[in-house]
């Protein structure tokens, strides 16, 4: 813990989610009571909470965006390592930051990510290799990079990671992207050969806001109204027309994960061999059958409801 306190600063960018922020902050302080924390808040009104002496709360003008807020936080960091946190995370006994520090200390990696557990249980799959195929940025969770020692290289990981502070200063988030910054950020890191890895030895819980917008849910109202605009802007900056995440969302979906892999590979290799042509045709028939029987299924469902 002393090693973490002396060498790590946590960056939390928050927007219109004070309850989420406070839950994260309290959980962080339970395990790391003196670690430096920088909170950047661009909500409509500042929070009036009394933060401890190890915390710097920065209230900015309204809606500067996720990227600009993170960059501002990084500018204020005075430790060699910077921990990136979303405001809807919760620290648990599995959030062992010492393991992050040891990896960056003992290896040539510059960023190390951990596991993110949706609602404290379901482990998200979001790490892999990026490539451009047919004018689309593919984020392929089936593929891994080379190994350095016992650790695997990745092009992209989740937004729960420890980074060398200078790396984030040299390669900041694009301030024009208020959301949908993730793919563009990691694409630039890939082009600049930043070494990224991940470890299952550090995990954090994630309690996202519901996608259903309530009348007072300012966070999601703002996010949804501009999602398409910033998605298109991020694509333009990368030089593609769309993103395509490839892979299951959670671990534990082995069969589903493998079927997705077969479908993707068959689309690419259907002209290479009879085997891949057969697999491609199977998925093609399945898709047509789904479309054929979908109206009847919907009609049957309506009849059941009317009884």
C-alpha positions as CSV (number, residue, x, y, z in Angstrom):
1,X,0.0,0.0,0.0
2,X,2.9,2.4,0.8
3,X,4.2,1.8,-2.7
4,X,0.8,2.6,-4.3
5,X,0.3,5.7,-2.1
6,X,3.7,7.2,-3.0
7,X,3.7,6.4,-6.7
8,X,0.1,6.4,-8.0
9,X,-2.5,9.1,-8.5
10,X,-6.1,8.2,-9.4
11,X,-7.9,10.3,-12.0
12,X,-11.7,10.3,-12.0
13,X,-13.6,12.3,-14.6
14,X,-17.2,12.7,-13.6
15,X,-20.3,14.3,-15.2
16,X,-23.8,14.6,-13.6
17,X,-23.4,11.4,-11.5
18,X,-22.7,12.6,-7.9
19,X,-24.0,9.5,-6.3
20,X,-21.9,7.2,-8.4
21,X,-18.8,9.4,-7.7
22,X,-19.3,9.3,-4.0
23,X,-19.8,5.5,-4.0
24,X,-16.5,5.1,-5.9
25,X,-14.7,7.6,-3.7
26,X,-15.8,5.9,-0.4
27,X,-14.8,2.4,-1.7
28,X,-11.4,3.7,-2.9
29,X,-10.7,5.3,0.5
30,X,-11.7,2.0,2.2
31,X,-8.6,0.3,0.6
32,X,-6.3,3.3,-0.1
33,X,-7.0,6.0,2.5
34,X,-4.0,8.2,1.5
35,X,-3.6,7.6,-2.2
36,X,-3.7,10.9,-4.2
37,X,-7.0,11.4,-6.1
38,X,-7.8,14.0,-8.7
39,X,-11.5,14.5,-9.5
40,X,-12.5,16.5,-12.6
41,X,-16.1,17.5,-12.7
42,X,-17.8,19.4,-15.6
43,X,-21.4,19.0,-14.3
44,X,-23.8,22.0,-14.3
45,X,-23.2,22.6,-10.5
46,X,-20.3,21.7,-8.3
47,X,-20.4,19.2,-5.5
48,X,-20.1,20.7,-2.0
49,X,-18.7,17.6,-0.3
50,X,-15.7,18.0,2.1
51,X,-12.9,16.0,0.4
52,X,-9.9,14.9,2.4
53,X,-6.4,16.4,2.2
54,X,-5.2,13.8,-0.4
55,X,-7.9,14.7,-2.9
56,X,-8.0,17.5,-5.4
57,X,-11.5,18.4,-6.7
58,X,-11.4,20.4,-9.9
59,X,-14.7,22.0,-11.1
60,X,-14.6,23.1,-14.7
61,X,-16.8,25.0,-17.1
62,X,-19.9,22.9,-18.1
63,X,-19.4,19.9,-20.4
64,X,-15.8,20.1,-21.4
65,X,-16.1,16.4,-22.2
66,X,-14.5,13.2,-21.1
67,X,-11.2,13.6,-23.0
68,X,-10.5,17.2,-22.0
69,X,-11.3,16.3,-18.4
70,X,-9.0,13.4,-18.3
71,X,-6.2,15.4,-19.9
72,X,-6.7,18.1,-17.3
73,X,-6.4,15.6,-14.5
74,X,-3.2,14.1,-16.0
75,X,-1.7,17.6,-16.1
76,X,-2.0,17.8,-12.3
77,X,-0.5,14.4,-11.6
78,X,2.9,14.5,-9.8
79,X,3.4,10.7,-9.4
80,X,5.1,8.4,-12.0
81,X,1.9,6.4,-12.4
82,X,-1.6,7.4,-13.1
83,X,-4.7,5.2,-12.5
84,X,-7.6,5.7,-14.8
85,X,-11.1,5.3,-13.3
86,X,-14.7,5.8,-14.5
87,X,-17.0,7.2,-11.9
88,X,-19.3,4.2,-11.9
89,X,-16.6,1.8,-10.6
90,X,-16.4,0.3,-7.1
91,X,-13.2,-0.9,-5.3
92,X,-13.3,-4.3,-3.7
93,X,-10.8,-6.7,-2.1
94,X,-9.9,-7.7,-5.7
95,X,-8.7,-4.2,-6.6
96,X,-5.1,-4.9,-5.7
97,X,-3.2,-1.9,-7.3
98,X,0.1,-3.3,-5.9
99,X,0.0,-5.9,-8.7
100,X,-0.4,-3.1,-11.3
101,X,2.6,-1.3,-9.9
102,X,4.8,-4.4,-9.8
103,X,4.1,-5.1,-13.5
104,X,5.0,-1.6,-14.6
105,X,8.1,-1.6,-12.3
106,X,9.4,-5.0,-13.5
107,X,8.5,-5.1,-17.2
108,X,8.7,-2.8,-20.3
109,X,5.0,-2.4,-20.5
110,X,3.7,1.2,-20.3
111,X,0.0,0.4,-19.6
112,X,-1.5,-2.4,-17.6
113,X,-5.3,-3.0,-17.4
114,X,-7.4,-5.1,-15.0
115,X,-10.7,-6.9,-15.1
116,X,-14.0,-5.1,-14.9
117,X,-16.9,-7.0,-13.3
118,X,-20.3,-5.7,-14.4
119,X,-22.5,-5.5,-11.2
120,X,-19.6,-7.2,-9.4
121,X,-20.1,-10.5,-11.2
122,X,-19.9,-10.7,-15.0
123,X,-16.3,-10.3,-16.3
124,X,-16.3,-8.1,-19.4
125,X,-14.3,-9.2,-22.4
126,X,-12.7,-6.1,-24.1
127,X,-9.1,-6.6,-25.0
128,X,-7.5,-7.6,-28.2
129,X,-6.0,-6.6,-31.5
130,X,-7.1,-3.7,-33.7
131,X,-7.1,-3.7,-37.5
132,X,-8.8,-1.9,-40.4
133,X,-10.8,-4.2,-42.7
134,X,-13.0,-3.0,-45.5
135,X,-13.0,0.6,-44.2
136,X,-14.0,-0.6,-40.7
137,X,-12.0,-0.6,-37.5
138,X,-12.2,-4.1,-36.1
139,X,-11.6,-4.6,-32.4
140,X,-10.9,-8.3,-32.3
141,X,-11.1,-10.0,-28.9
142,X,-10.2,-13.4,-30.4
143,X,-6.7,-12.2,-31.2
144,X,-3.8,-11.5,-28.9
145,X,-0.4,-9.9,-29.6
146,X,3.0,-11.3,-28.8
147,X,4.1,-12.4,-25.3
148,X,6.7,-10.6,-23.3
149,X,7.7,-12.8,-20.5
150,X,4.4,-14.2,-19.1
151,X,2.3,-11.2,-20.2
152,X,0.4,-10.8,-23.4
153,X,0.4,-7.6,-25.6
154,X,-2.9,-6.0,-26.6
155,X,-3.8,-3.0,-28.7
156,X,-6.8,-2.0,-26.6
157,X,-8.1,-2.7,-23.1
158,X,-10.9,-1.4,-20.8
159,X,-10.8,2.0,-19.1
160,X,-9.5,0.6,-15.9
161,X,-5.7,0.7,-16.2
162,X,-2.5,2.0,-14.6
163,X,-0.3,4.0,-17.0
164,X,3.0,5.7,-16.9
165,X,2.1,9.3,-16.4
166,X,4.4,10.5,-19.1
167,X,2.8,8.2,-21.7
168,X,-0.6,9.9,-21.1
169,X,1.1,13.3,-21.3
170,X,2.7,12.4,-24.6
171,X,-0.4,10.8,-26.0
172,X,-3.4,12.6,-24.6
173,X,-7.1,11.9,-25.4
174,X,-8.4,13.9,-28.3
175,X,-10.2,16.9,-26.6
176,X,-12.7,17.1,-29.5
177,X,-14.1,13.8,-28.6
178,X,-16.4,14.4,-25.6
179,X,-17.4,10.7,-25.7
180,X,-16.5,7.8,-28.0
181,X,-12.9,8.6,-27.3
182,X,-11.8,5.0,-26.6
183,X,-11.1,3.6,-30.0
184,X,-9.4,6.6,-31.3
185,X,-7.2,6.8,-28.2
186,X,-6.0,3.2,-28.4
187,X,-5.6,3.4,-32.2
188,X,-3.1,6.2,-31.8
189,X,-1.3,4.2,-29.0
190,X,-1.0,1.3,-31.3
191,X,0.5,3.4,-34.1
192,X,3.0,4.8,-31.6
193,X,3.9,1.3,-30.4
194,X,2.9,1.8,-26.8
195,X,3.2,-1.5,-25.0
196,X,-0.1,-2.5,-23.3
197,X,-1.0,-5.6,-21.3
198,X,-3.7,-6.9,-18.9
199,X,-3.8,-9.0,-15.8
200,X,-6.6,-10.9,-14.1
201,X,-4.9,-10.3,-10.7
202,X,-6.6,-6.8,-10.4
203,X,-10.3,-6.4,-10.7
204,X,-12.9,-3.7,-10.1
205,X,-16.7,-3.8,-9.9
206,X,-18.7,-1.7,-12.4
207,X,-22.3,-0.5,-11.8
208,X,-23.4,1.4,-15.0
209,X,-26.3,3.7,-15.2
210,X,-29.3,2.2,-17.0
211,X,-29.6,2.8,-20.7
212,X,-33.2,3.8,-20.1
213,X,-33.3,7.5,-19.6
214,X,-35.2,8.7,-16.7
215,X,-36.7,12.2,-16.6
216,X,-33.9,13.4,-14.3
217,X,-31.0,11.3,-15.7
218,X,-28.9,14.2,-17.1
219,X,-25.9,11.9,-17.8
220,X,-27.7,9.6,-20.2
221,X,-29.8,12.4,-21.7
222,X,-26.6,14.2,-22.7
223,X,-24.8,11.0,-23.8
224,X,-27.6,9.7,-26.0
225,X,-28.4,13.0,-27.8
226,X,-24.9,13.2,-29.2
227,X,-23.7,9.6,-29.4
228,X,-24.1,9.4,-33.2
229,X,-22.2,12.7,-33.8
230,X,-19.1,11.7,-31.7
231,X,-19.1,8.2,-33.1
232,X,-18.9,9.6,-36.6
233,X,-16.3,12.1,-35.6
234,X,-14.1,9.4,-34.0
235,X,-14.5,7.3,-37.2
236,X,-13.4,10.3,-39.3
237,X,-10.3,10.9,-37.1
238,X,-9.3,7.2,-37.5
239,X,-10.1,7.2,-41.2
240,X,-12.8,4.6,-41.2
241,X,-16.6,4.5,-41.6
242,X,-17.4,2.4,-38.5
243,X,-16.2,0.3,-35.6
244,X,-16.8,-3.4,-35.3
245,X,-16.2,-5.1,-31.9
246,X,-15.7,-8.8,-32.4
247,X,-16.2,-11.3,-29.6
248,X,-18.5,-12.1,-26.7
249,X,-19.3,-9.4,-24.2
250,X,-18.6,-11.6,-21.1
251,X,-16.5,-14.6,-20.1
252,X,-18.4,-17.8,-19.6
253,X,-20.1,-17.7,-23.0
254,X,-17.7,-20.2,-24.6
255,X,-20.0,-21.7,-27.3
256,X,-21.5,-18.3,-28.3
257,X,-18.0,-16.9,-28.5
258,X,-16.9,-19.7,-30.8
259,X,-19.9,-19.3,-33.1
260,X,-19.2,-15.6,-33.5
261,X,-15.6,-16.5,-34.4
262,X,-16.7,-19.1,-37.0
263,X,-19.1,-16.6,-38.6
264,X,-16.5,-13.9,-38.8
265,X,-13.8,-16.2,-40.2
266,X,-16.2,-17.7,-42.7
267,X,-17.0,-14.3,-44.1
268,X,-13.3,-13.7,-44.7
269,X,-12.3,-17.1,-45.9
270,X,-15.4,-18.4,-47.8
271,X,-13.5,-18.3,-51.1
272,X,-10.4,-20.1,-49.7
273,X,-11.8,-23.6,-49.2
274,X,-14.9,-25.8,-49.3
275,X,-14.9,-26.0,-45.5
276,X,-15.2,-22.2,-45.0
277,X,-17.7,-22.0,-47.9
278,X,-19.8,-24.6,-46.1
279,X,-19.7,-22.7,-42.8
280,X,-20.5,-19.5,-44.6
281,X,-23.5,-21.1,-46.2
282,X,-24.8,-22.5,-42.9
283,X,-24.8,-19.0,-41.3
284,X,-26.4,-17.6,-44.5
285,X,-29.2,-20.1,-44.3
286,X,-29.7,-19.5,-40.6
287,X,-30.0,-15.8,-41.2
288,X,-32.6,-16.3,-43.9
289,X,-34.6,-18.7,-41.8
290,X,-34.6,-16.2,-38.9
291,X,-36.0,-13.5,-41.2
292,X,-38.5,-15.9,-42.6
293,X,-40.0,-17.1,-39.3
294,X,-39.7,-13.9,-37.4
295,X,-43.0,-12.3,-38.6
296,X,-44.9,-15.5,-37.7
297,X,-43.2,-15.6,-34.3
298,X,-44.2,-12.0,-33.7
299,X,-47.8,-12.7,-34.9
300,X,-48.0,-15.7,-32.6
301,X,-46.8,-13.6,-29.7
302,X,-49.5,-10.9,-30.4
303,X,-52.2,-13.6,-30.5
304,X,-51.0,-14.9,-27.1
305,X,-51.3,-11.4,-25.6
306,X,-54.8,-10.9,-27.0
307,X,-56.1,-14.1,-25.4
